[in-house]
């Protein structure tokens, strides 16, 4: 089987590696080198790095120009496979390969169509999420799907859940592809009555708030990312909370209070208390909360939502 693969971030790498181990990947298409971290240097996409390590040809593009489409057509692939490519595909590309264009989507469609399905599943407190192998259509994640696989959500960070779903998606794609190509796959139309939308995460959504519940604040910590971190002000100092855990059976010193007990840092919320275990003060490195709290003059005070 001859495949063209399109993808960009680390989520797409397991799919690429699984395809390369099982089939003939004729071409890997990814977005161009870009500034991807806090430095100012251009960096290749994770998919480009993986493709070069596998010895696969790479085409970098952010648009499906006529020249790019000519290159895709020249590969004479049986199917195009996509995983978080980050570029809108025109109809000519979607119909170019005999078996069409299929996508690895990180949710159990029709739940969480859109840009941020993994973080949305965490913020919503979903018990389970998963991956769907779907046809790419004209709308955003509206296509039929032919296979799904699920996993639990509870207690996992966005990074942990992304890695698990990426691996699950690669395995499912490779297993499903033969049926897609030979036409025996069974396609399921999405039930529009069950659709939920996974809009891009806004930074304000992730701000920790003493007026919110412990559960809501904990979910924000789990779902946080570099682009939308879980932040707050503790004792007048802005910090990003990297890890936390529920502190059961603890009385709060008062709503919107923080307290250092021994080497532990506790934040009181509307309905209880949670413990911060790792944080990153603005302008400094990440550290254990105990080390940061040791530098506080006061053992008790207030914490607040960033304005």
ChimeraX attribute file (.defattr): number of C-alpha atoms within 10 A of each C-alpha:
attribute: neighborCount
match mode: 1-to-1
recipient: residues
	/A:1	14
	/A:2	17
	/A:3	22
	/A:4	24
	/A:5	29
	/A:6	26
	/A:7	27
	/A:8	25
	/A:9	17
	/A:10	18
	/A:11	25
	/A:12	25
	/A:13	25
	/A:14	22
	/A:15	28
	/A:16	26
	/A:17	18
	/A:18	18
	/A:19	24
	/A:20	19
	/A:21	12
	/A:22	11
	/A:23	13
	/A:24	14
	/A:25	23
	/A:26	19
	/A:27	21
	/A:28	25
	/A:29	23
	/A:30	26
	/A:31	21
	/A:32	16
	/A:33	15
	/A:34	12
	/A:35	13
	/A:36	12
	/A:37	10
	/A:38	7
	/A:39	8
	/A:40	9
	/A:41	11
	/A:42	12
	/A:43	15
	/A:44	19
	/A:45	22
	/A:46	17
	/A:47	28
	/A:48	26
	/A:49	15
	/A:50	19
	/A:51	23
	/A:52	12
	/A:53	9
	/A:54	13
	/A:55	9
	/A:56	16
	/A:57	13
	/A:58	18
	/A:59	16
	/A:60	17
	/A:61	14
	/A:62	14
	/A:63	15
	/A:64	16
	/A:65	11
	/A:66	9
	/A:67	10
	/A:68	17
	/A:69	15
	/A:70	12
	/A:71	13
	/A:72	22
	/A:73	15
	/A:74	10
	/A:75	15
	/A:76	15
	/A:77	22
	/A:78	19
	/A:79	23
	/A:80	24
	/A:81	27
	/A:82	26
	/A:83	26
	/A:84	19
	/A:85	21
	/A:86	16
	/A:87	15
	/A:88	12
	/A:89	15
	/A:90	14
	/A:91	11
	/A:92	11
	/A:93	18
	/A:94	19
	/A:95	15
	/A:96	18
	/A:97	21
	/A:98	14
	/A:99	19
	/A:100	18
	/A:101	23
	/A:102	26
	/A:103	25
	/A:104	29
	/A:105	28
	/A:106	31
	/A:107	26
	/A:108	21
	/A:109	27
	/A:110	21
	/A:111	19
	/A:112	24
	/A:113	20
	/A:114	18
	/A:115	19
	/A:116	16
	/A:117	27
	/A:118	24
	/A:119	26
	/A:120	24
	/A:121	25
	/A:122	26
	/A:123	22
	/A:124	12
	/A:125	15
	/A:126	12
	/A:127	12
	/A:128	14
	/A:129	25
	/A:130	24
	/A:131	27
	/A:132	26
	/A:133	31
	/A:134	26
	/A:135	24
	/A:136	23
	/A:137	17
	/A:138	13
	/A:139	7
	/A:140	12
	/A:141	21
	/A:142	20
	/A:143	21
	/A:144	21
	/A:145	25
	/A:146	18
	/A:147	19
	/A:148	22
	/A:149	17
	/A:150	16
	/A:151	15
	/A:152	13
	/A:153	19
	/A:154	16
	/A:155	15
	/A:156	15
	/A:157	22
	/A:158	22
	/A:159	16
	/A:160	13
	/A:161	25
	/A:162	18
	/A:163	17
	/A:164	17
	/A:165	25
	/A:166	24
	/A:167	19
	/A:168	22
	/A:169	29
	/A:170	23
	/A:171	17
	/A:172	20
	/A:173	25
	/A:174	17
	/A:175	15
	/A:176	15
	/A:177	21
	/A:178	13
	/A:179	13
	/A:180	22
	/A:181	16
	/A:182	11
	/A:183	10
	/A:184	9
	/A:185	15
	/A:186	11
	/A:187	15
	/A:188	12
	/A:189	13
	/A:190	16
	/A:191	12
	/A:192	10
	/A:193	7
	/A:194	10
	/A:195	14
	/A:196	15
	/A:197	16
	/A:198	18
	/A:199	14
	/A:200	13
	/A:201	18
	/A:202	11
	/A:203	15
	/A:204	14
	/A:205	13
	/A:206	23
	/A:207	23
	/A:208	28
	/A:209	24
	/A:210	23
	/A:211	15
	/A:212	16
	/A:213	18
	/A:214	24
	/A:215	17
	/A:216	16
	/A:217	23
	/A:218	24
	/A:219	26
	/A:220	27
	/A:221	26
	/A:222	27
	/A:223	25
	/A:224	28
	/A:225	18
	/A:226	10
	/A:227	9
	/A:228	17
	/A:229	23
	/A:230	28
	/A:231	27
	/A:232	22
	/A:233	20
	/A:234	21
	/A:235	18
	/A:236	11
	/A:237	12
	/A:238	18
	/A:239	20
	/A:240	21
	/A:241	26
	/A:242	22
	/A:243	19
	/A:244	21
	/A:245	17
	/A:246	17
	/A:247	16
	/A:248	10
	/A:249	8
	/A:250	12
	/A:251	11
	/A:252	19
	/A:253	16
	/A:254	15
	/A:255	17
	/A:256	21
	/A:257	20
	/A:258	27
	/A:259	23
	/A:260	19
	/A:261	12
	/A:262	10
	/A:263	14
	/A:264	16
	/A:265	23
	/A:266	25
	/A:267	30
	/A:268	28
	/A:269	25
	/A:270	15
	/A:271	14
	/A:272	21
	/A:273	27
	/A:274	23
	/A:275	22
	/A:276	22
	/A:277	19
	/A:278	18
	/A:279	23
	/A:280	19
	/A:281	18
	/A:282	12
	/A:283	8
	/A:284	9
	/A:285	8
	/A:286	16
	/A:287	14
	/A:288	16
	/A:289	24
	/A:290	18
	/A:291	15
	/A:292	16
	/A:293	19
	/A:294	15
	/A:295	9
	/A:296	12
	/A:297	8
	/A:298	12
	/A:299	15
	/A:300	17
	/A:301	16
	/A:302	18
	/A:303	24
	/A:304	22
	/A:305	17
	/A:306	14
	/A:307	7
